[in-house]
């Protein structure tokens, strides 16, 4: 059974005349000057903290 599944998963079944999927890159803009890309985990933490603070402010404004 495993051999059958592997065979099915490796066979390319494309529709006739179908173009392969293509992803075109897009610019996401420039990086803020105060952001060091070598410390992306710190950036993620900072962004998460900002979002938590924003949500807390919204909750307190009710």
C-alpha positions, 0 to 999 in steps of 0.5 A: 500500500505504501508503494502505491501511495508513493507512486501516486504522490510522485506522478505529476498530474497536470491538466493539459495546457495548464501553466505551472504556478508562478509566484512573482516577487513584490516589494514590501517596502524598505525596512525601518531605520531602527530595525536590525535584520540580524535580530529578527526574533527581537523584532518579532517580539517587539511587534507582538508587544506593540500589538498586545498593548494596542489591544489592551488600550482598546479594551480599556477604552470601552 
